[in-house]
């Protein structure tokens, strides 16, 4: 097993707690079932998330001015501070991962393997460098892959980053040579207009039929004429004016148009007619307007100039109005800023060959049938997985940040010139031909690739780092010992590869798991890194909102374990994340106001804050929530029932201890039996003993099945039901009177049975709630456990059905009627025990079906009366001796309760198995 590495940027959140609860439960179950469990914990360096967090904390305005070495030192110190905190929180949640196997994605060992993987993929022609349109995050200062971009629906007139979104502006472009004629285009991004270099229309649109390959004048750039180009695939003539402006350096679709129609684009990808359409960049990677814009706008942020550009259109007489419109805005998943399409040179991975190999490895031929060698739970993700792999695009691997694995690529520099390359200055579809790059792990290896007459050339390593998901996608290989060295023997790492299964959040199915499948399958020679994927749901707050620091609804599991006020939860989260300092600037004041609003919002949900719950109750609540397979609306109140369940378990243990201390037949040192396999003991057992053992055996079966089927919530249900409905409430009450009879043989058997059942219960529950079960298990048999070094319930045998002799259901069905009848009597609100006792009233029960059930109910009449709080009031009456006036009710199809007001009593006509 491999722990999906949490980021080193802060503390674990409740989603991590869910992941740990599931994985630890599975690890403990298999360990107790006799399997050698290797569970490696670790942390991820989290490139963008960590660097942006530290930069915000240090109030870094310019990376270059701050300095690479100083920033990396600060990030390392941040990692050292919070990395240990994350691991301590894992321990407080009960994680049984092996700390001696801890990994860190930026460790020297793993980093070398990551670099060699990149080199291998480049040697195989899968990694390449190209200038392409990428998703650019202005706040993070780096390119992002497509799945790191979140597209949000935005309502008209929405303010984002100081600009108004959701407005469609109409602008007129005069037709050259036809002074009375103009083409009106609509745009939501007026600030990019200085990069407009074409207008496209539909070839069959009669409004523009005579204007194909004619020109319009740009209203804000004197002397600039831009062509009108027909394209049936690019323009919808029914939408708006049927004319679209083309800004090829700042829009993905426009860039595709440029490749098709521009004479400056690479040959072989366009149509027959090409015209000179240049690529003009309007703003840089810092978002600041470049010199192509008017002087008064140069250096301003591109969103800050939006209204100024609109005013310019108005002043030029070209503005034709605006209208509100809903939009889809791409935003950075890390920082929330608006994503800009930018042309940048980057390193890419050809993903289709890797996806194809993964899909082929996941299926095996069995004659005419195909069998999936990779299963995904829940099963409906299987089709989504396959569809994503079939339609995968190339993966942008490079990130323009400093924290991470530096790309093992070296730019060749001629000291006598700027570059050693030979070729044209620009090749948009490929690498810059004027540049030469050597991909190698070290400078020494790179220099070895130079020819003898090139030894004077300089080599400069790429400043960019690899996408964090690239290194984490290699973890099944790198943590198994794979080094990427050509001479490494396969058996050095295959003994730890593949993983038996991997459990993770469904929200990173493609970020991590699919990429892991592709990279590891390819580099291992076609061997899947896992054969089973287990996906847990996304954890939201009680109102169904995704947890986010900006909303103030992120819950720290330690806060639930130890208890917090609502204000402490939000303030602690915000201040320790580095979002708030003692700075009194306007921005910091704004953040503090947001915190105050979030505190109020959280208080509405949490009311009195978070009550102290302990780790076991939290784990049980989280595991119970996994029945919600897509998302969890986590409510802290859901933890409360499991606190009570743990209290119930402690009370059962204390009761058993009291029995032992009072007894002179077994004493406190009586050995606990770990199995009851001998059916010969059956003759000495009472019916309630058999019933308890039957229910315990059923619980064992259900718990084993729950873990094997990856549905731990069934184990939660089974344990809760046995503890409340059979063992803790009823069996304990049934044996109390027997301990006062003086029958020492029976007393000894009761102690043996109760100790055995409690021991089995503890071992069944241990994977779910490790702390309380370990504590009680140790105390249950102190001389053989507590006083023995290394003794732990974690290494005890997990119960199996064979531990208890088989009992047929019909042998104990009468006791089911007893338990059910007690529940009926307790839940009948009209029957008020104290009132009946004070007034001399009565309750008469008639079992209307099943002779055996009726006999058992009569036999346990006293216990039923006591457990239903009806002692001295309840009487079980055979249906054969009923008075004539009530005999008519015997044929009722379900259980019914009737009042006998004349005699101050109640008739209960109980039909076993048919509660009303």
C-alpha positions in Angstrom: 0.0 0.0 0.0 1.1 3.6 -0.7 -0.2 6.6 1.2 -1.1 9.3 -1.3 1.3 12.0 -0.1 -0.3 15.1 1.5 1.2 18.4 0.6 3.7 19.9 3.0 2.0 23.3 2.8 0.1 23.0 6.1 -2.0 20.6 8.1 -4.1 17.6 7.3 -7.8 18.4 6.6 -10.9 16.3 7.0 -10.5 14.8 3.5 -7.1 13.5 4.5 -8.6 12.1 7.7 -11.1 10.1 5.6 -8.3 8.8 3.4 -6.3 7.7 6.5 -9.3 6.1 8.1 -10.1 4.0 5.1 -6.5 3.0 4.4 -5.6 2.3 8.0 -8.7 0.2 8.5 -7.8 -1.9 5.4 -4.1 -2.2 6.6 -5.1 -3.3 10.0 -7.7 -5.8 8.7 -5.2 -7.5 6.4 -2.4 -7.4 9.0 -4.7 -9.1 11.5 -5.7 -11.6 8.8 -2.2 -12.8 8.4 -1.0 -10.8 5.4 2.4 -9.1 5.5 1.4 -5.4 5.1 3.8 -2.8 3.8 2.2 0.6 4.0 4.5 3.5 3.1 3.7 7.0 4.3 5.1 10.1 2.7 4.7 13.7 1.8 4.7 15.6 -1.5 6.8 18.7 -2.1 3.7 20.2 -3.9 5.6 22.7 -6.1 3.1 25.4 -7.0 1.0 25.1 -3.8 4.0 25.3 -1.5 5.9 28.1 -3.4 2.8 30.3 -3.7 2.0 29.8 0.0 5.5 30.7 1.2 5.7 33.7 -1.2 2.4 35.0 0.2 3.6 34.4 3.7 6.8 36.3 3.1 5.0 39.0 1.1 7.3 38.3 -1.9 6.5 40.9 -4.6 9.2 39.7 -7.1 10.8 36.3 -7.2 13.8 37.6 -9.1 14.4 40.4 -6.6 13.9 38.0 -3.7 16.4 35.6 -5.1 16.2 31.9 -5.9 18.5 30.6 -3.1 16.8 32.7 -0.4 13.4 31.6 -1.5 14.3 27.9 -1.7 15.8 28.1 1.8 12.6 29.7 3.1 10.5 27.0 1.4 12.7 24.2 2.9 12.3 25.7 6.4 8.5 25.8 5.8 8.6 22.2 4.7 10.6 21.2 7.8 8.1 23.0 10.0 4.9 21.6 8.6 6.1 18.3 7.3 6.5 17.0 10.8 3.1 18.4 11.8 1.4 16.4 9.1 3.0 13.1 10.2 2.1 13.8 13.9 -1.5 14.4 12.8 -1.4 11.1 11.0 -0.3 9.4 14.2 -3.1 11.1 16.2 -5.6 9.7 13.7 -4.3 6.2 14.4 -2.3 5.6 11.2 -0.3 2.3 11.4 1.8 3.1 8.3 5.5 2.2 8.8 7.4 5.4 9.7 10.7 3.6 8.7 9.5 3.5 5.1 8.6 7.2 4.9 9.3 8.8 1.5 9.5 12.4 0.4 9.1 13.3 -3.3 12.1 15.6 -3.3 14.5 13.2 -1.6 17.8 12.6 -3.3 16.9 9.0 -4.1 13.5 9.7 -5.6 14.7 12.8 -7.4 17.4 10.9 -9.3 14.8 8.4 -10.4 12.4 11.1 -11.5 15.2 12.8 -13.6 16.1 9.5 -15.3 12.5 8.8 -16.1 12.3 12.2 -17.9 15.5 11.3 -19.8 14.3 7.9 -20.8 11.0 9.3 -22.1 12.9 11.9 -24.1 15.2 9.3 -25.6 12.1 7.3 -26.6 10.7 10.4 -28.4 7.9 10.9 -26.0 9.2 14.1 -24.3 9.7 17.1 -26.5 10.0 20.9 -26.4 7.6 23.1 -28.2 6.1 26.6 -28.2 2.4 26.1 -27.8 -0.7 27.7 -26.3 -0.7 26.9 -22.6 -2.8 27.7 -19.6 -1.0 30.5 -17.7 -1.6 31.4 -14.1 -0.6 35.0 -13.4 -0.5 34.6 -9.6 1.4 31.4 -9.7 3.6 32.6 -12.5 3.6 29.3 -14.4 2.0 27.2 -17.0 -0.6 24.6 -15.9 -1.9 21.4 -17.4 -5.6 21.3 -18.6 -6.8 19.4 -15.6 -5.3 22.0 -13.2 -7.8 24.5 -14.6 -11.3 24.9 -13.2 -13.9 26.3 -15.5 -16.6 28.2 -13.6 -20.0 29.6 -14.7 -20.0 33.3 -14.2 -23.2 35.4 -14.1 -23.5 38.7 -16.0 -21.7 41.7 -14.4 -19.5 39.6 -12.1 -16.5 41.2 -10.6 -13.2 39.2 -10.6 -9.8 40.6 -9.8 -11.0 44.1 -10.1 -12.6 43.7 -13.6 -16.2 43.1 -14.8 -16.9 39.8 -16.4 -20.1 38.7 -18.1 -20.4 41.6 -20.5 -20.4 41.4 -24.3 -19.0 44.5 -26.0 -19.7 45.4 -29.6 -17.0 47.2 -31.6 -17.1 48.5 -35.2 -14.1 47.9 -37.6 -14.4 50.1 -40.8 -14.0 48.3 -44.1 -11.0 49.7 -46.0 -12.0 51.6 -49.1 -15.7 51.6 -48.2 -16.2 54.5 -45.8 -19.9 53.8 -45.1 -19.4 50.2 -44.3 -18.2 48.5 -41.2 -18.1 45.1 -39.6 -19.2 44.9 -36.0 -17.6 42.2 -33.8 -18.4 41.3 -30.2 -15.9 40.6 -27.5 -15.7 39.8 -23.8 -12.0 40.8 -23.6 -11.5 44.3 -25.0 -8.0 44.5 -23.5 -6.7 42.0 -26.1 -7.8 44.1 -29.1 -4.2 45.3 -29.7 -3.4 41.8 -30.8 -6.3 41.5 -33.2 -4.9 40.5 -36.6 -7.8 39.1 -38.5 -11.6 38.9 -38.7 -13.4 35.7 -39.7 -16.8 35.3 -41.3 -18.7 32.3 -42.6 -18.1 31.8 -46.4 -21.8 31.4 -47.1 -22.9 34.5 -45.2 -24.3 36.9 -47.8 -23.6 39.9 -45.6 -19.9 39.4 -46.2 -19.8 37.5 -49.5 -18.0 40.4 -51.3 -15.5 41.0 -48.5 -13.5 37.8 -48.5 -9.8 38.6 -48.1 -10.5 42.3 -48.0 -9.4 44.4 -45.1 -10.8 46.4 -42.2 -9.0 49.2 -40.2 -8.3 48.7 -36.6 -10.1 51.5 -34.7 -7.3 51.9 -32.1 -4.2 51.1 -34.1 -3.6 53.8 -36.8 -2.6 52.4 -40.1 -3.3 48.7 -39.2 -5.3 46.9 -41.7 -6.4 43.3 -40.9 -7.8 40.7 -43.3 -11.3 39.3 -43.5 -11.0 35.5 -43.8 -13.8 33.0 -44.5 -14.0 29.9 -42.4 -17.0 27.6 -42.2 -15.8 25.7 -39.2 -14.8 28.6 -37.1 -17.8 31.0 -37.4 -21.5 30.5 -36.5 -23.2 33.0 -38.8 -26.4 32.8 -36.7 -24.7 34.1 -33.6 -24.4 37.8 -33.1 -23.2 39.7 -36.2 -21.6 36.5 -37.7 -18.1 38.1 -37.5 -15.4 37.1 -35.1 -12.1 38.9 -34.3 -9.0 36.8 -34.3 -6.3 37.3 -31.5 -4.0 34.4 -32.2 -1.5 35.0 -29.4 -4.2 35.1 -26.6 -6.9 32.5 -27.5 -6.6 28.8 -28.1 -9.2 28.7 -30.9 -7.7 31.8 -32.5 -4.3 30.1 -32.4 -5.8 27.1 -34.3 -7.2 29.5 -36.8 -3.8 31.1 -37.2 -2.2 27.7 -37.8 -4.7 27.1 -40.6 -4.7 30.4 -42.4 -1.5 32.2 -41.6 1.4 32.2 -44.1 3.7 32.5 -41.1 2.4 29.2 -39.6 4.3 25.9 -40.2 3.4 24.4 -43.6 1.2 21.3 -44.0 -1.4 22.1 -41.4 -3.5 24.8 -43.0 -5.7 25.4 -46.0 -4.9 26.4 -49.6 -5.2 30.2 -49.1 -2.8 31.8 -46.6 -2.3 35.4 -45.7 0.3 37.0 -43.5 -1.3 37.0 -40.0 1.4 37.8 -37.4 1.4 36.6 -33.8 1.3 39.7 -31.6 1.5 39.4 -27.8 -0.4 42.1 -26.0 0.7 41.3 -22.4 3.5 39.3 -20.8 3.5 36.4 -18.4 3.3 38.9 -15.6 0.0 40.2 -17.0 1.4 43.6 -17.7 0.6 45.4 -21.0 3.4 45.4 -23.5 4.6 48.2 -25.9 2.2 47.1 -28.6 -0.5 49.0 -26.5 -0.7 52.8 -26.3 2.0 54.3 -24.0 -0.5 55.2 -21.3 -1.5 51.5 -20.9 2.0 50.0 -21.0 3.0 48.3 -17.7 -0.6 48.2 -16.4 -2.3 44.9 -15.6 -4.4 43.6 -18.5 -7.6 43.4 -16.4 -7.1 46.9 -15.0 -7.1 48.4 -18.5 -10.4 46.8 -19.6 -12.5 49.9 -18.9 -9.8 52.2 -20.3 -9.9 50.3 -23.6 -13.7 50.6 -23.7 -13.3 54.3 -23.2 -10.8 54.4 -26.1 -13.3 52.7 -28.4 -15.9 55.2 -27.4 -13.6 58.1 -28.1 -12.8 56.7 -31.5 -16.5 56.4 -32.3 -16.2 52.6 -32.7 -18.1 51.4 -29.6 -21.6 50.0 -30.4 -22.8 49.1 -26.9 -22.8 46.1 -24.6 -25.1 43.5 -23.2 -24.9 41.1 -20.2 -24.0 37.5 -20.9 -23.3 34.4 -18.9 -19.7 33.2 -19.3 -17.4 30.2 -18.5 -14.2 31.5 -16.9 -11.1 29.3 -16.6 -9.5 29.7 -13.2 -6.3 28.4 -11.6 -7.1 25.5 -9.2 -4.2 26.6 -7.0 -4.7 30.4 -6.7 -8.2 31.1 -8.1 -6.9 33.7 -10.6 -8.2 34.0 -14.1 -6.3 31.8 -16.5 -4.8 33.4 -19.6 -4.0 31.4 -22.8 -0.3 32.2 -23.5 2.2 31.1 -26.1 5.2 29.8 -24.3 8.0 27.3 -24.9 7.4 24.2 -22.7 8.3 20.6 -22.3 5.5 18.2 -23.3 4.8 14.5 -23.0 3.1 12.6 -25.8 0.4 10.9 -23.8 -1.5 8.8 -26.3 1.2 6.0 -26.5 1.3 5.8 -22.8 -2.5 5.8 -22.4 -2.8 3.1 -25.1 -0.2 0.8 -23.3 -2.1 1.3 -20.0 -5.4 0.3 -21.5 -3.8 -2.7 -23.3 -2.2 -3.9 -20.0 -5.5 -3.5 -18.2 -7.2 -6.0 -20.5 -6.3 -9.6 -21.2 -7.7 -12.0 -23.8 -9.5 -15.1 -22.6 -10.7 -16.7 -25.8 -13.7 -14.6 -27.0 -13.9 -12.8 -23.6 -11.9 -9.9 -22.3 -11.3 -9.6 -18.6 -10.4 -6.4 -16.9 -7.2 -6.7 -15.0 -7.8 -3.3 -13.4 -10.9 -2.8 -11.3 -12.2 0.6 -10.0 -14.5 1.0 -7.0 -17.1 2.5 -7.4 -17.6 0.8 -10.7 -19.1 3.7 -12.6 -15.7 5.4 -12.7 -14.5 2.6 -15.1 -16.1 4.2 -18.1 -15.0 7.7 -17.2 -11.4 6.4 -16.8 -11.5 4.8 -20.2 -13.0 7.8 -21.9 -10.4 10.2 -20.5 -7.6 7.9 -21.6 -9.0 7.5 -25.1 -9.2 11.3 -25.5 -6.1 12.4 -23.8 -4.0 15.3 -24.9 -0.3 15.9 -24.6 0.8 16.8 -21.1 2.6 20.1 -20.4 5.4 19.0 -17.9 7.3 22.2 -17.2 6.5 24.7 -14.5 8.0 28.2 -14.3 8.6 28.0 -10.5 11.7 27.2 -8.4 10.5 24.6 -5.9 10.6 21.1 -7.4 12.7 18.9 -9.6 14.7 21.0 -12.0 14.2 19.7 -15.5 17.3 17.7 -16.6 17.7 19.6 -19.8 20.7 21.8 -20.7 20.7 24.7 -23.1 23.7 24.8 -25.4 25.2 28.3 -25.4 28.0 29.5 -27.7 30.2 32.0 -25.8 30.7 33.8 -29.1 27.0 34.1 -29.8 23.6 33.8 -28.1 22.9 30.3 -29.4 24.6 27.4 -31.0 21.5 26.4 -33.0 21.1 26.6 -36.7 17.8 27.4 -38.2 15.0 30.0 -38.3 14.4 32.0 -35.2 10.9 30.8 -34.6 9.1 27.5 -35.0 5.8 27.7 -33.2 4.8 24.0 -33.6 8.2 22.7 -32.6 11.1 23.8 -30.4 12.8 27.1 -31.2 15.2 25.9 -33.9 17.6 28.7 -32.9 18.0 26.8 -29.6 19.7 23.6 -28.9 18.9 21.5 -25.8 20.6 18.3 -24.5 18.5 16.2 -22.1 20.7 14.5 -19.5 20.6 14.0 -15.7 23.8 15.8 -15.0 26.0 18.4 -16.8 28.7 15.7 -17.1 26.3 13.4 -19.0 25.1 16.3 -21.1 28.7 17.4 -22.0 29.4 13.8 -23.0 26.9 14.3 -25.8 28.9 17.2 -27.3 31.2 16.5 -30.2 34.9 17.1 -29.8 34.9 20.4 -31.6 32.0 21.6 -29.4 33.7 21.3 -26.1 34.0 25.0 -25.8 30.3 25.4 -25.7 28.6 26.3 -22.4 25.7 24.3 -20.9 23.0 26.0 -18.8 20.3 23.9 -17.1 16.7 24.8 -17.6 15.4 27.0 -14.8 12.0 25.4 -14.9 10.9 22.5 -12.8 8.7 19.4 -13.5 5.0 19.3 -12.8 4.6 17.9 -9.3 2.2 15.2 -10.6 5.0 13.8 -12.8 7.1 12.8 -9.8 4.1 11.6 -7.8 3.0 9.7 -10.8 6.1 7.6 -10.5 5.8 6.7 -6.8 4.8 3.0 -7.2 8.1 2.6 -9.1 10.4 4.9 -7.2 9.2 3.8 -3.7 9.7 0.1 -4.9 13.4 0.8 -5.5 13.3 1.5 -9.3 16.2 3.8 -10.1 15.9 4.2 -13.9 19.4 3.0 -14.4 19.8 0.8 -17.5 21.9 -1.8 -15.6 19.5 -2.2 -12.7 18.2 -5.8 -12.3 14.5 -6.0 -12.5 14.2 -8.2 -9.4 15.6 -5.4 -7.3 12.3 -3.5 -7.5 9.7 -6.0 -8.8 9.5 -7.7 -5.3 7.8 -4.4 -4.2 5.9 -3.8 -7.4 3.0 -3.6 -8.1 0.9 -2.3 -5.3 -1.9 -4.6 -4.2 -4.3 -1.7 -4.4 -4.3 2.0 -4.1 -7.0 4.1 -2.3 -7.4 7.8 -3.0 -9.9 10.6 -3.6 -12.0 10.5 -6.7 -11.1 14.2 -7.3 -7.5 13.2 -8.3 -8.4 10.3 -10.5 -6.9 12.0 -13.5 -4.4 14.4 -11.7 -2.6 11.4 -10.2 -4.0 7.9 -10.6 -4.4 7.9 -14.4 -1.0 9.5 -14.9 0.5 7.0 -12.4 -1.0 4.2 -14.4 0.5 5.6 -17.7 4.0 6.4 -16.5 4.5 3.3 -14.4 3.1 0.9 -16.9 5.2 2.3 -19.7 8.5 2.5 -17.7 8.0 -0.9 -16.1 7.7 -2.7 -19.4 3.9 -3.1 -19.4 3.3 -4.0 -15.8 0.4 -2.2 -14.1 1.3 -0.4 -10.9 -1.9 -1.6 -9.3 -4.8 -3.9 -10.2 -7.4 -2.2 -8.0 -8.3 1.4 -7.5 -10.5 2.3 -4.6 -11.9 5.9 -4.7 -13.5 7.7 -1.8 -15.9 10.6 -2.2 -15.2 14.3 -1.9 -15.7 15.7 1.6 -17.9 18.8 1.6 -19.3 20.8 4.5 -22.7 20.2 6.1 -24.4 22.4 3.4 -22.8 20.5 0.5 -20.2 23.2 -0.3 -16.7 22.1 -1.2 -14.3 22.8 1.6 -12.1 25.8 0.9 -10.0 28.2 3.0 -11.6 31.1 1.2 -15.0 30.0 2.5 -13.7 29.4 6.0 -15.3 25.9 6.2 -12.1 23.7 6.2 -12.1 21.4 9.2 -8.9 20.3 10.9 -9.4 16.7 12.1 -7.4 17.6 15.3 -10.0 20.3 16.0 -12.7 17.5 16.0 -10.6 15.2 18.0 -9.7 17.8 20.7 -12.7 20.2 20.3 -12.7 23.8 19.1 -15.1 26.8 19.1 -16.3 27.8 15.7 -14.2 31.0 15.8 -11.1 29.0 16.7 -11.6 26.7 13.7 -11.7 29.5 11.1 -9.1 31.9 12.7 -6.6 29.1 13.3 -7.0 27.8 9.8 -6.5 31.3 8.2 -3.7 32.5 10.4 -1.6 29.3 10.2 -2.0 29.1 6.5 0.0 32.3 6.1 -2.9 34.3 4.7 -2.9 36.8 7.6 0.0 38.7 9.1 0.3 41.7 11.4 0.6 43.9 8.3 -1.9 46.7 8.3 -2.1 47.2 4.5 -5.5 47.5 2.8 -5.2 43.9 1.4 -4.6 42.4 4.9 -7.5 44.4 6.3 -9.8 43.0 3.5 -8.7 39.5 4.4 -9.4 40.0 8.1 -12.9 41.2 7.2 -13.4 38.1 5.1 -12.4 36.0 8.1 -14.9 37.8 10.3 -17.7 36.9 7.8 -16.5 33.3 7.6 -16.5 33.1 11.4 -20.2 34.1 11.4 -21.0 31.7 8.6 -19.2 28.9 10.4 -21.0 29.7 13.6 -24.4 29.2 12.0 -23.3 25.7 11.1 -21.4 24.8 14.2 -23.4 26.8 16.7 -21.5 25.9 19.9 -18.4 24.9 18.1 -16.9 21.4 17.8 -17.2 19.1 20.7 -14.3 17.0 21.7 -14.8 13.6 20.0 -11.5 11.7 20.0 -10.0 9.9 17.0 -12.0 6.7 17.2 -15.4 8.4 17.0 -14.2 10.6 14.1 -12.9 7.5 12.2 -16.2 5.6 12.7 -18.2 8.6 11.5 -16.0 9.1 8.4 -16.1 5.4 7.5 -19.9 5.4 8.0 -20.1 8.3 5.5 -18.5 6.3 2.8 -21.9 4.9 1.8 -22.2 8.3 0.1 -20.1 7.4 -2.9 -19.9 10.7 -4.8 -19.6 13.4 -2.1 -20.0 13.6 1.6 -21.8 16.5 3.4 -19.8 16.3 6.6 -21.6 17.4 9.7 -19.7 17.3 13.0 -22.9 16.2 14.7 -22.6 12.9 12.9 -19.6 12.0 15.1 -21.7 12.2 18.3 -23.4 8.8 18.0 -20.0 7.1 17.7 -18.8 8.8 20.9 -21.8 7.1 22.6 -21.0 3.8 20.9 -17.5 4.0 22.4 -19.0 4.8 25.8 -21.2 1.7 25.4 -18.2 -0.4 24.7 -16.4 0.8 27.8 -19.5 0.2 29.9 -19.7 -3.5 28.6 -16.0 -3.9 29.5 -16.5 -2.4 33.0 -19.5 -4.7 33.6 -17.5 -7.7 32.6 -14.6 -6.6 34.9 -17.1 -6.2 37.7 -18.4 -9.7 37.1 -14.9 -11.2 37.3 -14.0 -9.3 40.4 -17.2 -10.5 42.2 -16.8 -14.1 41.0 -14.9 -16.8 42.9 -15.0 -19.3 40.0 -12.9 -17.5 37.4 -11.2 -14.6 39.1 -9.5 -11.7 37.4 -6.9 -13.9 35.9 -9.2 -16.1 33.9 -7.8 -16.7 30.5 -9.8 -15.3 27.6 -10.9 -17.8 25.0 -10.2 -16.8 21.4 -12.5 -19.4 19.8 -15.6 -21.4 20.5 -15.4 -24.0 17.8 -16.5 -27.1 19.8 -20.2 -27.8 19.2 -20.2 -30.2 22.2 -20.5 -27.1 24.5 -23.9 -26.4 22.9 -25.8 -28.6 25.3 -24.6 -26.5 28.2 -25.8 -23.2 26.6 -29.0 -21.4 27.2 -31.0 -20.1 24.2 -29.8 -16.6 24.7 -26.2 -17.8 24.8 -26.7 -19.5 21.4 -28.5 -16.4 20.1 -25.7 -14.2 21.1 -23.1 -16.5 19.5 -25.2 -16.8 16.3 -25.4 -13.0 16.1 -21.7 -12.7 16.8 -20.8 -15.2 14.1 -23.1 -13.3 11.7 -21.2 -10.1 12.6 -17.9 -11.7 11.9 -19.1 -12.7 8.5 -20.4 -9.2 7.7 -17.3 -7.5 8.9 -15.0 -9.7 6.8 -17.2 -9.2 3.8 -17.2 -5.4 4.3 -13.4 -5.1 4.2 -13.0 -7.5 1.3 -15.7 -5.7 -0.7 -14.1 -2.3 0.2 -17.3 -1.1 1.9 -16.2 -0.5 5.5 -19.5 1.2 6.3 -21.1 -2.3 6.4 -18.7 -3.2 9.2 -19.7 -0.1 11.1 -23.4 -1.1 10.7 -22.8 -4.7 11.8 -20.8 -3.7 14.9 -23.2 -1.0 16.0 -26.1 -3.4 15.6 -24.5 -6.2 17.5 -23.3 -4.0 20.3 -26.6 -2.3 20.8 -29.3 -4.8 19.7 -27.8 -8.0 20.9 -24.8 -7.9 23.2 -24.7 -4.7 25.2 -28.4 -4.2 25.8 -30.0 -7.6 25.8 -27.5 -10.4 26.4 -26.0 -8.6 29.4 -29.4 -8.2 30.8 -30.4 -11.8 30.3 -27.4 -13.1 32.2 -27.7 -10.8 35.2 -30.3 -12.9 37.0 -28.4 -16.1 36.4 -25.4 -14.8 38.3 -27.4 -14.7 41.5 -28.6 -18.3 41.4 -25.5 -19.8 43.0 -24.9 -22.1 40.0 -21.1 -21.9 39.8 -20.8 -24.0 36.7 -23.3 -21.7 34.9 -21.5 -18.6 36.3 -18.1 -19.8 35.0 -19.6 -20.5 31.5 -21.2 -17.0 31.5 -17.9 -15.4 32.3 -16.2 -17.4 29.6 -18.8 -16.6 27.0 -18.9 -12.9 27.9 -15.1 -12.6 27.8 -14.9 -14.4 24.5 -17.6 -12.3 22.9 -16.0 -9.0 24.2 -12.6 -10.1 22.9 -14.0 -11.0 19.4 -15.9 -7.7 19.4 -12.7 -5.8 20.1 -10.8 -7.5 17.4 -13.6 -7.0 14.9 -13.8 -3.3 15.7 -10.0 -2.7 15.9 -9.5 -1.7 12.2 -12.2 1.0 12.7 -11.4 2.3 16.1 -7.9 1.3 17.1 -7.3 3.4 20.3 -10.2 2.2 22.4 -10.0 -1.4 21.3 -6.2 -1.6 22.0 -6.8 -0.1 25.5 -9.6 -2.5 26.4 -8.0 -5.5 24.8 -4.8 -5.0 26.9 -6.8 -4.7 30.1 -9.1 -7.7 29.2 -6.3 -10.2 30.0 -3.5 -8.1 31.6 -1.1 -10.9 32.5 -1.0 -12.2 29.0 -1.2 -8.9 27.2 -0.6 -5.7 29.1 2.5 -7.2 30.9 4.0 -8.7 27.8 6.3 -6.5 25.7 5.1 -6.2 22.1 1.6 -7.7 22.7 -0.9 -5.7 20.6 -4.4 -6.3 19.3 -3.0 -5.0 16.0 -1.1 -8.3 15.5 -3.9 -10.5 17.0 -5.9 -12.7 14.7 -8.9 -11.1 13.0 -12.0 -13.2 13.8 -13.3 -15.7 11.3 -16.6 -17.6 11.2 -14.7 -20.8 12.0 -14.0 -19.4 15.5 -17.6 -20.2 16.5 -19.3 -23.5 15.8 -22.1 -23.3 13.2 -25.6 -22.5 14.6 -28.7 -22.8 12.4 -30.9 -19.7 12.2 -34.1 -21.6 13.1 -32.4 -22.8 16.3 -32.4 -19.2 17.6 -35.4 -17.6 15.8 -37.4 -17.6 19.0 -34.9 -15.2 20.6 -35.3 -12.8 17.6 -38.9 -12.6 18.6 -37.9 -11.8 22.2 -35.6 -9.0 21.1 -38.1 -7.6 18.6 -40.9 -7.7 21.2 -38.8 -5.7 23.7 -38.3 -3.1 20.9 -42.0 -2.9 20.2 -42.9 -2.4 23.8 -40.2 0.3 24.3 -41.3 2.2 21.2 -45.1 2.1 21.9 -45.6 5.6 23.2 -49.1 5.0 24.5 -47.8 2.4 27.0 -46.4 4.5 29.9 -44.7 2.1 32.5 -44.7 4.4 35.5 -48.4 5.4 35.0 -49.4 1.8 34.7 -47.5 0.8 37.8 -48.9 3.6 39.9 -52.4 2.9 38.8 -52.3 -0.9 39.0 -52.6 -1.2 35.2 -51.3 -4.1 33.1 -49.9 -5.0 29.7 -50.8 -8.4 28.3 -48.9 -9.8 25.3 -50.2 -12.4 22.9 -47.9 -14.0 20.4 -50.3 -14.6 17.5 -48.0 -16.7 15.2 -45.4 -19.4 15.7 -45.7 -21.9 18.5 -42.0 -22.0 19.1 -41.8 -18.2 19.3 -44.7 -18.1 21.7 -42.9 -20.6 24.0 -39.7 -18.7 24.0 -41.4 -15.4 24.7 -43.2 -17.0 27.6 -40.0 -18.4 28.9 -38.3 -15.0 28.8 -41.3 -13.1 30.2 -39.4 -11.8 33.2 -36.5 -10.5 31.2 -38.8 -8.9 28.6 -40.7 -7.1 31.4 -37.5 -5.8 32.9 -35.9 -4.7 29.6 -39.2 -3.0 28.5 -39.4 -1.2 31.9 -42.7 -3.1 32.6 -41.8 -5.2 35.6 -44.8 -6.1 37.7 -47.0 -4.9 34.8 -46.3 -7.3 31.9 -47.8 -10.7 31.4 -47.5 -13.1 28.4 -50.8 -14.7 27.7 -51.3 -17.8 25.5 -53.7 -17.1 22.6 -55.6 -20.3 23.5 -57.0 -18.7 26.7 -58.0 -15.3 25.4 -61.3 -13.8 26.5 -64.0 -13.9 23.8 -64.2 -10.1 23.4 -60.5 -9.8 22.3 -60.1 -13.2 20.5 -61.1 -11.5 17.2 -57.8 -9.6 17.2 -55.7 -12.7 16.9 -55.9 -12.8 13.1 -54.2 -9.3 12.7 -51.6 -9.4 10.0 -49.2 -7.1 11.8 -48.5 -6.3 15.4 -51.2 -4.1 17.0 -51.7 -2.5 20.4 -55.2 -1.9 21.8 -56.3 -0.2 25.0 -58.7 -1.8 27.5 -60.0 1.2 29.2 -62.4 -0.7 31.4 -59.7 -2.5 33.1 -56.9 0.1 32.8 -54.7 -2.1 30.6 -53.2 -2.7 27.2 -53.4 -5.7 24.8 -50.4 -6.2 22.6 -51.1 -8.7 19.8 -47.5 -9.4 18.7 -46.9 -11.1 15.3 -43.3 -12.1 15.2 -41.4 -10.6 12.3 -44.2 -8.2 11.5 -43.6 -5.0 13.5 -46.1 -2.2 12.8 
